[in-house]
């Protein structure tokens, strides 16, 4: 029996968020992340050529879980799914986007912040929600949410770093979405993919310790 994308995310506990200015940079970044142990990757839809990037990376790394991020509407969601995205992440909550993902049986993790938004996303059919941006709220916010809403799984996104990742896991996050502290565009421009691999390995080690 195959594992569902959402189960793979739960198991991986880390989703690398990539915004790249070129397909070459995207490919090299993914290679570094893979070598560092990352197994779930989100390619944001505001990346130039994002759809072809999803197709290309899926072809190169069939064992990786590849999703689309910064999905703002149902039209974009459908295009991402048609290009092979195995999961979707959004920065905001929109019923129509969740509905199109559910229609195609593709997991969607919508961006929410308040308890009302968390419950609304769940009622719309989202199995996991993205608490975004988590930077100013802090780990304790996740703990507080779990009090009245223990049945909703959470991904913490926005300001996750090597220094605070463990705290978010301890606070109850089921997984973390990691952007610039893992894939810094300056490192990509400088060609320092060894540092990206090192950071990936460090985040994976935190997961292993948790």
N, C-alpha and C positions, 0 to 999 in steps of 0.2 A: 504494500500500500504506500503510495507516494506521500510525501510530506507537503502540506499546504504552505503557501508563501508566508502566511501569518505565523504558522508554527516555526518556520525557518527564522523569521525575525525574532520571535521569542527566544529561540535557541541561540542565535547569534548575539543578541542583546545590543549590537552596535550597527548603526546604519551610517555609512559615510556619505556626506552631502557634497556633491561636486558641481561647481560652476566653472566651466572652462571656456576659453576664448578660441580654442581650435580643437579639431578632431585628434591631431597628433598629441597635443597636451593631455587630452582626455585619456587616450590610450596609454600613455606613459604613466599617468596618475593612477589609473586603475591597476596597471601592472605592479606599481609600488605598493598599493593598498593590499592587493592580493598576496604579494610576497610577505607583507607584514601581518597577514592573518585575517584581514577583513573579508567577510563573505556576503555582505548585503550592501548594496550601493544605490544611492539615489542620484539620478542625473536631473538637474533642475531644468524646467521647460524654458527658462530665460537664458539657457546656454545656446549659443548659435549652433544650428544644426542638431538640436537635441534629439529629434526623432531618429535621424540617421545614426546618431551616436548611440542610442539605445540598441538599435539593430546591430550595429558593428560590435559593440561590447558583448552582446549576447552571443554573437557568432564566435568571438574570440575566447570567451570564458563562459561556456554553457553551464558550468558548475556554480557560477555566481548568481545571486538573486539580484536582479536589476529592476529598479523601479523608477518612476518619474516623480519629480517634486515641483513645487511652485505651480501646481495645477489649479487654475483660478476658476474654471467653468467646465460645464459638461462637454462642450465641443473639444476642448483641449484634452479632457479625460479620455474621450473616445479615440482621438488621434494617438495618444500615448499607448492605449491598450492595443490598437491596431498595429503599432510598431513593436509590440512585444513586451511592454512594461508589465511586470508581474505584481506590482503593487503601486499605489498612488499616495502621495502626501500633498496636503494643501495647507496654505498658511491661514486660511479662513474657513468658516463654516457655511456651506451652501447645499441645500437639500438636493437640488438637481444633480449636482456633481456626485453626491453619494449614491443617488438612484442609478445613474448610468454605470457606475462602478459595480454596483450590486447586480445590475442586469447582466453584466458580462462575468460575474462571479470573480471579480478582481478585488482584493482587499484594499480599502481606502482608509487612510488615517488622517482625519481632518484636523486642522489647527483650531484650537479653542483655548479659552483662558478661564472663564468664570464657571462656577458650578452649574449654572443654568445652561451654558453652552455645552458643557460636558454631557449633561443628561439629554439635551436636545439631539446632539450628534448620535448618541446611543439609540435614542428612539427613532432616528432616521435610518438606522441600520449599520452604524459603524461599530465594529467590535473593539477597536482600539482608538484612542484619541491622542493627538499631539498637543501637549501643553506648551504653548508658544506665545510670546517669548518667555522662557523660564528664568532668564538671567536675574531680573530684579525680584522675582517672587521667591527664589531659593528653594532648597530641598524640603523645608518644613511645609511649604504649600502643598506638595504632593501628599504628605502625611495627613494634612488637614482634609484634603479632598477625599481620601480613602475612608474617612469617618462615615459620611453620609452616602458615599458612592463607591463602596468596595467592589462592586461587580464590574466596574469599568477599568479596562487596562490602559495604561498610560505610557507614552513616549515623551521624554523630556527633550526639548530642542531650544537652542538659542543661548549661547554662552557656556556650553559644556566644555570643560577643559580637563586636562590630566589631573589638575589639582582638586576639582570638585566632582568628578565622575563617580567616584566611590560613594560620596555622600548622597547623590541622587538615587543610586541603586539601593542604598540602605533605607532611604525614605520611601521606597516602594515603587520606583520606576521599573517598568517591565523591560524597557530598552531605552537607548539614547540615540538621538540624531546628532551627529558631530560635523560641523562645517569647518570654519577657518582655523580652528585650533588643530585640525588634522590636515586638511588640504588648504594650505595658505597659497593664494594665487601668486604671491611673490616668489615662493619656492618653485612653483611651476615655471614662472618666467625665467628664473635663474637656472633652471634645469637641475635643481637639487632634489631629485626624486629619492635619494638615499635617506634624506631627512624625513620625507613623507612616510617611507617604509618604517623608519625608526619610531615615528610617532604612532603609526598604526599598531606596531608590535607592543608599544607601551600601553595603549588603550586595551588591547586584547589581554594583556597581563592583568590589568585591573579587573576585567571580567572573570578571568580565571581565579583570581583571589576572592571575588565576591561569591 
